[in-house]
Amino acid sequence: LISSPTSQGLHIIHIAAEMAPVAKVGGLGDVVSGLSKALQKRGHLVEIVIPKYDCMQYDHVRDLRALDVVVESYFDGQLFKNKIWVGIVEGLPVYLIEPQHPAKFFWRGQFYGERDDFKRFSYFSRAALELLLQAGKKPDIIHCHDWQTAFVAPLYWDIYTAKGLNSARICFTCHNFEYQGTTHASELASCGLDVSQLNRPDRMQDHSSHERVNPVKGAVVFSNIVTTVSPTYAQEVRTAEGGRGLHKTLNAYSKKFIGVLNGIDTDAWDPSTDSYLKVQFNFDDLLGKRENKADLRKHLKLSSADPMQPLVGCITRLVPQKGVHLIRHAIYRTMELGGQFVLLGSSPVEHIQREFEGIAKHFENHPQIRLILKYDEALSHSIYAASDMFIIPSVFEPCGLTQMIAMRYGAVPIARKTGGLNDSVFDVDDDTIPLQFRNGFTFLTPDEQSAGNALERAFSHYRKNIESWQQLVQRNMKIDFSWDSSASQYIELYEKSVARAKASKMA
Ligand code: ADP
């Protein structure tokens, strides 16, 4: 196996189900790559372990090769071989695990949504730790993410420290408490965890039933550091309404639980170098932005009659969390207000997908409205660059990246005040906020009237004084949404935890 080069800084290993751009479903993939790159830039040694999915974007993996050795890992009472691949993604060393298991866990044509997801990812969590053990890795931090790799925390303390993989502190980040991966308790045994020990109310037992276990709860209990992706969301999930059953656990462990706002990958999301764009542009040259708007209109066969007609963009997974009813309302309200609306989104929820297909069809040849119902990275870049405004009316939003990307591309956000949106979008008309921080339009109540009002205020600002709008756009484009400050916070958390471990060993 490949040994880790020595480094002065910390040795951090992420174990995750996603990594952008090779295996990305949503924000999790962006965070794993963005945070890792920022940590690496500061001299820390970062490695990443992900499953080797059949549906990965292999053209983004450099120097991909299979190692000669095979790692055997335990599952369902047997040992299974795993082929280990290594490669470089975005300059980061990555291990890809390919299980030689008859269920072909990562050979399904999709990342999630399989009936045996619990098995697939508990298997992967165990195989990842086995890889670290057999490779003789001595990381300072093992950082796992979401329910899919939450198993790493109890597996590490209950099984792997005794085997000799014992140098690390465990950090767990929950990117969305909506998804906790709960299942029948007996399933936990497959990856070697002790069900009778863990299916207890103070450990992994789910609040809903004595017979169900909750991997996210397990990771909260068993990790040294627990984070989520914005300070406001960290507060929200500690309440009965926001915590999805975990608020009591999160309050019990509040000392190690903190919200750190995600950054965005400012290399990947840079309008001055973005090769997906018709014309690159920056805050000094907003003409380039106009050209992108004209190009998108042409490409989507929207009316080009009025170059100043405001264009509202929306790029999202169409799931209830994102406020689909408010997105639908915003489409019609934008039309009434005389704007144009472009939605790029797709839904894993069949009735929502069908509903939006109906709306898309209705507006098929409409000069002002276009719905594109698929996942399309290239088109997403063009929409950010072309939009004057960008709407994110989420019911809840752990962090949200699209508001930050939108601002970097000169689209002014219209957002609901929740979670990470509340930590990054500040209303232009809110006198309690210092002028220099005001960057968009916000609303509090998740109903049509409130969303509509925010949209109207945005239109009225845009039309009243185009010069002040342009100043707002330029100010927003200069905001630092890079990982710099968030990475510093993570490093501080890591270092404190490592120092605490050292101190307790000496005592
Ligand atoms: P979530 O992780 O809940 O989906 P985030 O705002 O954290 O939401 O991250 C969404 C990311 O996925 C952004 O980078 C956004 O541009 C991208 N995205 C969402 N839907 C699409 C789509 N249909 N096509 C292309 N990119 C999309």
Residues whose N, C-alpha, C, O or C-beta is under 5 A from the ligand:
A	BS01	ADP	V25 G26 G27 L28 I315 T316 R317 L344 G345 S346 K374 Y375 D376 E377 S380 G400 L401 T402
